[in-house]
Amino acid sequence: MLTKIIHFQFRIVFVSIISVLLVSCTEKRETMSGLKKDSNKNSDKISSAGVKEGDNEFRVEYGFPRRIYAIEKEDLNNDGSREIIVLSNLKDTSQKYTDNTNFDMIEVFALNPGRKSYEKILSDTVDFSDTCLFVDLGNNKSKQIIIHTNTLGNDPVTSEGMFVYDMKSPEKIELLKYIDSGAPHIDSLHNDGRKQIVVSDNYFGVMPGNEMLIYESEIYQYENNKLEKRNILFGDFFDKKIKTALDNYTGIKSKIEMGMQPGNMSFPLYREAAGVVLYYYAKEDEKGIEKFWREEKEYLKKNIPQDEFTDLSNFVSKILPASGNV
């Protein structure tokens, strides 16, 4: 009888040990995965993630309805340590945000001066954001945070924008530039490793909405830890645009001189003339505008409707106020 009791007690102890080991292994797997389940009964109202970088670990946690969209790791200041970039989104009951918003907040964590733990160095709202990139704008091995925004309008130029952040020191990240519209994109116009942000604009004048002119109006370049408008450095880029606009303009003039009805060609003539003026304006070439207007003013006055001519004349007067209509 005593032997049976001892055997039964041994089975209980053995089963208990196995149960403890299984629970321990399960918790270990959850911790190593970087995502730890919350045993709290309100866990469905928490969005959290464990983050591990090198020998450092910490936890990011938000209350409902904020949710983590993505966690990125990038060495922004080229010091050998990666910063942690957390992108999250808040979908509230008023449907403030549209379905295209992947995230509306950015937080950045960096190693503290003692390099023993991560600390938050940036928390900022970035409404209507859909993409986050890390780009070396200055060709100096440091990277800027580029966030593309989109409010989903019918016109990309008015609905697409950009946030640009820069890590000024190990403890500080600043917003270099917020571009609210203009469909900005990144390019390397001189193919020298440095990158520029090119911004567009619309010119409506007296044109129908679907015939508006879209042109590259601003070029920003990263210099001396700032993002500066530097159109003047990219004359060759604008010269190509001006040549195309001038070729289109003179082509329409030729058709009119060959006997085509001026009335049928008046709008294209006005539109292409506006394009020439706009690209001279973007190039910051007042002499070019003055020369074109002086040579073409009378011809345009005879061959396009009064409202179109007045629009062009007023625009040139605003650009060249000292010379009036030249």
C-alpha positions in Angstrom: 0.0 0.0 0.0 2.8 2.4 0.9 4.5 1.7 -2.4 1.4 2.6 -4.4 1.1 5.9 -2.5 4.8 6.8 -3.2 4.4 5.9 -6.9 1.2 8.1 -7.1 3.0 11.1 -5.5 5.9 10.7 -7.8 3.6 10.8 -10.8 2.1 14.1 -9.5 5.5 15.7 -9.0 6.7 14.5 -12.4 3.6 16.0 -14.2 4.0 19.2 -12.3 7.6 19.5 -13.4 6.8 18.9 -17.0 4.0 21.5 -16.9 6.4 24.1 -15.4 8.9 23.4 -18.2 6.3 23.8 -20.9 5.1 27.1 -19.6 8.7 28.3 -19.3 9.5 27.3 -22.9 6.4 29.0 -24.2 7.3 32.3 -22.4 10.8 32.1 -23.7 9.7 31.7 -27.3 7.4 34.7 -27.0 10.2 36.9 -25.6 12.7 35.8 -28.2 10.3 36.6 -31.0 10.3 40.3 -30.0 6.5 40.3 -29.5 5.3 39.5 -26.1 1.6 38.6 -25.6 -0.1 40.6 -22.8 -1.9 38.3 -20.3 -4.0 41.2 -19.1 -7.7 40.9 -19.9 -7.5 44.2 -21.7 -4.6 43.1 -24.0 -6.8 43.6 -27.1 -6.6 47.4 -26.3 -2.8 47.5 -26.3 -0.5 47.6 -29.3 3.0 46.7 -28.2 6.3 45.2 -29.4 9.6 44.3 -27.8 12.6 45.7 -29.7 16.1 44.3 -29.5 19.2 46.0 -31.0 22.6 44.7 -30.0 22.7 44.2 -26.3 19.8 46.5 -25.7 16.2 45.7 -25.4 13.1 47.8 -24.7 9.4 47.8 -25.2 7.2 50.0 -27.3 3.6 50.1 -26.1 0.5 52.2 -27.1 -3.0 52.2 -25.8 -6.0 51.6 -28.0 -6.8 52.8 -30.7 -3.2 53.6 -31.6 -1.5 50.8 -33.4 2.1 50.1 -34.5 2.5 50.2 -38.3 6.2 49.5 -38.6 9.5 49.5 -36.7 12.6 50.4 -38.7 16.3 50.3 -37.7 18.7 52.7 -39.4 22.0 54.3 -38.6 21.0 57.9 -39.3 24.2 59.8 -38.2 26.8 57.2 -39.3 28.1 56.5 -35.8 27.9 52.7 -36.0 24.7 52.4 -33.9 21.2 52.1 -35.4 18.4 54.3 -34.3 14.9 52.7 -33.8 12.1 54.4 -35.8 8.6 53.5 -34.8 5.7 54.4 -37.0 2.1 54.2 -35.7 -1.4 55.1 -36.6 -4.5 56.3 -34.7 -7.9 55.4 -36.3 -10.5 57.2 -34.3 -14.2 56.8 -34.3 -14.8 60.1 -36.2 -12.8 58.7 -39.2 -10.5 61.6 -39.1 -8.0 59.8 -41.3 -8.6 58.3 -44.7 -7.8 54.7 -45.6 -4.6 55.7 -47.3 -2.9 56.8 -44.1 -0.5 54.0 -43.1 0.8 56.0 -40.2 0.4 59.4 -38.6 3.1 59.5 -35.9 6.8 59.0 -35.9 9.0 58.3 -32.8 12.7 57.8 -32.8 14.8 56.1 -30.1 18.6 56.5 -29.9 21.3 55.2 -27.6 21.9 57.6 -24.7 25.4 59.1 -24.3 26.5 56.2 -22.1 25.3 53.9 -24.9 23.6 51.7 -22.3 20.0 52.2 -23.2 17.7 53.6 -25.8 15.9 56.9 -25.2 13.2 58.7 -27.1 14.6 61.7 -29.0 11.7 62.5 -31.4 7.9 62.2 -31.3 6.0 64.1 -34.0 2.7 64.0 -35.8 2.9 63.2 -39.6 -0.7 63.1 -40.8 -1.7 61.3 -44.0 1.7 59.5 -44.3 2.1 56.4 -46.5 5.9 55.9 -46.9 9.1 56.3 -44.9 12.5 56.3 -46.5 16.1 57.0 -45.3 18.1 58.9 -47.9 21.6 60.4 -47.8 20.8 63.8 -49.4 24.2 65.4 -48.8 26.3 62.4 -49.9 28.1 62.5 -46.5 27.0 59.0 -45.3 24.4 60.5 -42.9 20.8 59.8 -43.7 17.7 62.0 -43.5 14.2 60.6 -42.7 11.9 61.2 -45.7 8.1 60.8 -45.1 5.8 61.0 -48.1 2.2 62.2 -47.5 -0.9 61.8 -49.6 -4.4 63.2 -48.9 -5.8 61.3 -52.0 -7.0 64.3 -53.9 -7.7 64.3 -57.6 -4.5 66.2 -58.4 -1.1 64.8 -57.1 0.4 68.2 -57.1 -2.0 69.5 -54.5 -2.4 66.3 -52.5 1.1 64.9 -52.2 3.7 66.3 -49.7 6.7 65.4 -47.6 8.3 65.7 -44.2 12.1 65.8 -44.0 13.9 65.1 -40.7 17.6 65.4 -39.8 19.6 64.0 -36.9 21.5 67.0 -35.6 23.2 65.2 -32.7 23.0 61.9 -30.9 20.2 63.4 -28.7 18.3 65.6 -31.3 16.3 65.2 -34.5 14.8 68.2 -36.2 12.2 68.8 -38.9 14.2 70.3 -41.7 11.3 71.0 -44.0 7.6 70.3 -44.4 6.3 70.5 -47.9 2.5 70.4 -47.8 2.0 69.9 -51.6 3.8 69.9 -54.9 4.2 66.1 -55.3 7.9 66.3 -54.2 10.3 63.6 -55.3 14.0 62.9 -54.9 16.4 63.0 -57.8 20.1 63.4 -58.5 20.0 66.1 -61.1 23.8 66.4 -61.5 24.5 62.6 -61.0 27.2 63.5 -58.5 25.9 61.5 -55.6 24.1 64.4 -54.0 20.3 64.3 -54.2 17.7 67.0 -54.5 14.1 67.3 -53.7 12.1 68.6 -56.7 8.8 70.2 -56.1 6.1 71.0 -58.7 3.4 73.5 -59.0 0.2 74.2 -61.0 -0.5 77.2 -63.2 -4.2 77.6 -64.0 -4.3 81.1 -65.5 -7.6 81.2 -67.5 -7.2 77.6 -68.6 -9.7 74.8 -68.0 -8.8 72.7 -64.9 -7.8 69.7 -67.0 -5.5 71.8 -69.2 -3.5 73.4 -66.4 0.2 73.5 -66.6 2.3 71.4 -64.2 5.9 72.5 -63.9 8.9 72.0 -61.7 9.0 75.1 -59.6 11.5 74.5 -56.7 14.6 72.5 -56.2 15.9 71.9 -52.6 19.4 70.8 -51.7 20.9 69.8 -48.4 23.7 72.2 -47.5 25.3 73.1 -44.2 22.8 71.0 -42.3 19.9 72.8 -43.9 17.6 72.2 -46.8 17.8 75.2 -49.0 16.0 76.2 -52.2 18.7 76.2 -54.9 17.1 76.6 -58.3 19.9 78.9 -59.4 22.4 75.9 -59.3 20.4 73.9 -61.8 20.2 76.2 -64.8 21.0 73.3 -67.1 18.0 71.4 -65.9 15.7 74.4 -66.4 17.3 75.3 -69.8 16.2 71.9 -71.1 12.6 72.6 -69.9 12.8 76.1 -71.5 14.0 74.7 -74.8 11.1 72.2 -74.9 8.6 75.0 -74.1 10.1 77.3 -76.7 10.1 74.5 -79.4 6.4 73.9 -78.7 5.6 77.6 -78.8 7.4 78.2 -82.1 5.9 75.1 -83.6 2.4 76.5 -83.0 3.4 79.9 -84.4 4.6 78.1 -87.6 1.3 76.4 -88.0 -0.6 79.7 -87.7 1.8 81.3 -90.2 1.2 78.3 -92.6 -2.5 79.2 -92.7 -4.2 77.4 -89.9 -7.0 79.3 -88.3 -5.6 81.4 -85.5 -8.7 80.8 -83.5 -8.1 77.1 -83.4 -4.6 77.6 -82.2 -5.0 80.5 -79.8 -5.3 78.4 -76.7 -2.3 76.2 -77.4 -0.3 79.3 -78.2 -1.3 80.9 -74.9 -0.6 77.7 -73.0 2.9 77.2 -74.4 3.8 80.9 -74.0 2.8 80.5 -70.3 5.1 77.5 -70.1 8.1 79.4 -71.4 7.5 82.2 -68.9 7.0 79.7 -66.0 10.3 77.9 -66.6 12.3 81.2 -67.0 10.6 82.2 -63.7 11.6 78.9 -62.0 15.2 79.3 -63.3 15.1 82.8 -61.7 16.1 84.3 -65.1 14.5 87.7 -65.3 16.5 88.6 -68.4 15.1 85.6 -70.2 11.5 86.5 -69.3 12.1 90.1 -70.3 13.6 89.1 -73.7 10.8 86.6 -74.5 8.0 89.1 -73.6 9.6 92.0 -75.5 9.8 89.8 -78.6 6.5 88.1 -78.4 4.2 90.5 -76.7 2.7 92.1 -79.8 2.3 88.8 -81.6 0.5 87.3 -78.7 -1.8 90.4 -78.3 -2.9 89.9 -81.9 -3.4 86.1 -81.9 -4.9 85.1 -78.5 -8.1 86.3 -76.8 -8.0 89.3 -74.6 -8.5 87.4 -71.3 -5.5 85.1 -72.1 -3.3 88.0 -73.1 -4.2 89.9 -69.9 -3.4 86.9 -67.8 0.1 86.6 -69.3 0.7 90.3 -69.1 -0.3 90.4 -65.4 1.9 87.5 -64.6 4.9 89.0 -66.3 4.2 92.3 -64.5 4.3 90.6 -61.1 7.6 88.9 -62.0 9.1 92.0 -63.4 7.4 94.8 -61.5 10.1 97.4 -62.3 9.7 97.0 -66.0 5.9 96.6 -66.1 4.9 95.0 -69.4 8.4 95.7 -70.8 
